[in-house]
Amino acid sequence: MPLSGASAELGQTLQAAATLGGGPGVGIEIVDCGSAPETAVAAAKQAVASGAKMLVGPVFSAQASAVGNAVRVPVVTLSNNEELAGGGTFVFGVTTAQSAQAILSIAAQRNLRDVAVVVPPGTFGAQSAASAQRAGQALGLSVRPTLTRGSPDGLMAALSAGGKLPDAVYIPVADGTLLPFAEALRGSGIQLLGSTQWSALDLSQQPAFRDAWFAAPDPLRFAAFDEAFRNASGTPGGIISGLVLDGVELLRILGQTGQLSAKGLTRKEGFTGVIGPYRFDRSGQCERGLGVLRVGAGDFSLIGSTSV
């Protein structure tokens, strides 16, 4: 964890998550990886030299890539960059593919067959759009060519350019431009869909998001973690904090069964965490079950979930 350097504040938050439930326990150690690839590699090598058989972390993609190339034990990175998978590195972060699979699965179940995808320019937007296209194709949905965000005033015109409005619009990236695009869809009859990024926003107080659906940790599991984390740290428990706790529990489970190895990580039954059920494959990718929430008037309700 980045307990020092530019990301030390994040590291302290993650450390608070790791120490819930009595702390890491015997055989599990929290190590400061700093904020640079070099410091992460040095920390990882020292941990392995001291006997570590598996590493959970780092968070950042550049650090995770460097560590994965430097050590010969499984690395379970908290990054959501799917390109890191392979060569002993397993991607544990909640990916764009996992969000798209969850939200579009529920859309398909509710007979929303025609879906538009709206993303901002940039790498993450492109990844989110590509994930939606792949998930939609696998589910038998018609996913329209991706719309890159311009002015929200032109959204409805762009959506109706083919002569017919879509059943749903998936807007996965929750940046500062999300609200005006949601407002542009109000009253259109189009179902608004979102990704796990929406979990960090207080959507229930915004009328523009009323009745929207978004992928999120299953609240039945996540609520208890969030309450414990708030009591311990005074701040809400976000997805990244939940992943840290799940990572500690992963190490504990595999350590207790003597399976701190790639074979242990890829066991058929997978694992269950506060984010939801998950299972790694041999390529280093992670299949993850998520909930789908509906935004109400000041609250949220679970309308469906996916499994692994």
N, C-alpha and C positions, 0 to 999 in steps of 0.2 A: 504494500500500500504506500502511496506517496505521503509519508508522514512529515517530510521536509521538502523544501523547495517551493516552487510557485503554486503547487496544488496541495499544499499541506492542509488547508482547511477542508478540502474534500477528503483527504486521508483521515483526518480526525473523525469525520462523520462515518466513514467506512469502518474505522476501528470501533466506534460505538456499536455498530451493527454486529461486528464480529464477536463482541464480548457479551452479547445478549445470551440469556440462558446459561449463565455460569462461565462463559468464556470459551476459548478454543479447546481447552482441555489438554490432557497428557498427549504429547507427541505432535501437537499443532502449535506453530509459532508464528506470530505476526512480525513481519520484516519490513523495514523502511526501504522502499525502492527509489525514493527521490522522484524527480519529475523528468529526468532525461534518460534516453536509452542506455547510456553508459553506466549510470548509477543503478539502473534496474538489472543490467547484466551482472554487475559486480555483486549486488545483493543476491541474485539468483545463484550465482556460482558459489558464494559463501554458504548459502542454505543447502545446496546439494553436497558441498564438501562436509557439511555438518551432519549429513545423513538424510536430508529430505528426499523422499521418493516421489513426490508430486507437488506441484506448485499451483495455487489459485491466484490469479492475477498475472500481469499487471492490468490496469484499467485501460491505458492508452494504447492505441494501435501501434505506434512506432516502438514503444517499449516492449509490447508483446511480441512483435516481430523479431526484435533483437534478442530477447530472452529465448524464444523458441529456437533460434538458430544457434544459441550458445550452450544449451544444456541438453542432456540426454535423458531427461525424465519428462513425464507428461506435464504440459502446461495448460491449465484451464483458464484462459484469459477472460476477463470481465468485459472486454471490448465486444461490440456488436458487428465488427468488420468480418464478414464471412470469408473474405479473401485470405485471412490468416489461417484458416483451417488446413490441417495436414502436417505431416512431418513431426507428429507428436504434440501439435497444438490443437486444442479443442476450444471452440468459440462458445462461451457461456452467456454473453450478453444477449438481450432481447433484440432480435434482428428484424429488419424490414420484412423479410420473408415470413417470419412467425406472425407478425401483426397482420399482414395481408391475408395469410391463410385463415386466421381466426375470423376476421371481420367479413371476408368474402364468403366463408363457409356459412355463416349465419345469414348473409344476404341471399345466398342460393337457397337455403332452407325456407326463407320467407318469400321466395319466388321473385326476387329482384334480379332480373336476368341481364339487364342492359346497364352497364356501369361506366361512368366517366372518372378519370383520375386527373387531379389538379395538383401540381407540385411547383415549388419555386425553382429558379435556376440553381445549378450547383450539383455537386457529386451526390449528396445525400438524397436530394430530390430525384435524381436520375435512378439511384438504387431503389428508392421506394416505388417508383413507377415501374421499373423492370420487375420487381417482386410482385406487384399487383397484376401485371400482365401474365406472368407465369402461373400465379395462383388462380387467376380467373380462367385461364385456358384449361388448367387441370380440373376445374370445377364445372366446366361447360358453360361458363358465362361469356357474354359478349362484352369485352373490355375495349372501349374506344381508344383511338390514338391519344396519347397523353397530351394534356393541355398544360403549358407552362404559364405560371401566374403572371398576368399583366395587371391591368386595372380591374378591381372587382366590379366596376360599373359595366364592363364588357363581358362578364361571366355568362349571363343568361343568353346573350346573343351568340357567344361561342358554343354553348351547349346545344342550342337549337339550330345550329348552322346546317345540319343534315336534314332538317325538317321535322325532327322528333326529339323531345327531351328524354334524357336517360331516366331509368328508374331510380338510380342512386348516384351520388358523387362521393368519391373517396378522396379526402384531403388529409394525407398522412402526416405532413410536416407541421408541427405546432410552433410556428414562429410568430413574430409580431404582426404578420399580415393575415393570420387565420381568421380573426374576428370579422373584419369587413367582408371576407368571402362567405362566411357563414351567414352574415346579415343579407348578402345579395341573394341567398337561396330561400330566405324566409317567404312562406306563402306560395312557393312554387309547386309544392306537392312532391318534390324530389327528396328522397331519403339521404340525409347527410351522414357520412361514415368517417370514422377517424381511427388512428393508430394508437399504440400504447404511449406515444409521446403526449397524447392528450391527458394522460393520468396526472401529469404535473400541474395541470391548470384547474382553476376553480370554475368549471363550466356550469355548475348548477345555478349560479347566480346571474348567468347571461341568457336572456330570453332568446337570443339568436341560436343557441344550441339546444333549445327545448326539443325533446324527442329524437335528438341525434343519437347514433350508436357509435361506440368505439371499443377497440380491443384494450384489455386491461388485465392485470392479475385477477384471478378468481377471488372476489371479496370474501368468500367464506374462509379462505386460508389467509388472505393478506390482512384482514382487519385485526386479528389478534397480534400479528407482528407490528402493525402500525401503532397500535395502542401501547405495546411494550416499548417500542422505540421512542415514542413521544414521552413516555414516563421517564425513560432513561436519559434522553438527550434534550428534551424540550422542543424538538422539531419534528415535522411529519416524516414518516418513513417512505422514501421514494423507491422506485424500482431498483436502482443500483444498490441501495442499502439492503434491500431484500435479497438480491443476488449474492451479496457478501455473506449473509447469514446462511443462505442455501449452500454456498461454497464451503463454509466451515462444516456444516452438517454432512456434506458430501465427503469431505476428508475424514470426518469422524466415522461415518458408516463404512467406508472402504478400509480405513485403518483397523477397525474392529474385526473385519472379516479377512484381513490380510490380503486385500485386493487393490493396493495402491499402485495401479498399473493401467495401461491402455485397455487391457482385457476387462478389468474391473469397471472402468468408466463406461464401456460399451455393453454392459450386461443387458440381457434381453428385457428384463422387467423395468429397467430405467429407475427413476427416482421421483420422489414427491417433495416439493419445496413450498415456501410461502408464495412464490410467484405462480406456482402450479406444477403439474407433472412435466417431466422432461426425460429425454433419452438421447444419448450421444450415439452417432454411428462411427464406423471405422475411418471415415474421411475427415473426422474432426468437427462435423456439423452437429447441431443440436436440434432435435424436434421438440417443440414445446407446446403444451396445452395452455390456452388462455381463456379468460372469460370475455364476454361482450356485454357492455353495460349500456343502458338507455338513460339519457339525461332527463331528469324530471324537474319539478319545481322545487328546487332546494335539496334534491336528493338524487340518488342513482338506483337503478334496479337491474338485476342480472336477467338478461333475456336469453342467454345461451352460453355454451362453452365448448371448447374443443379438447380432445384428448390426444394421447400419443399411442 
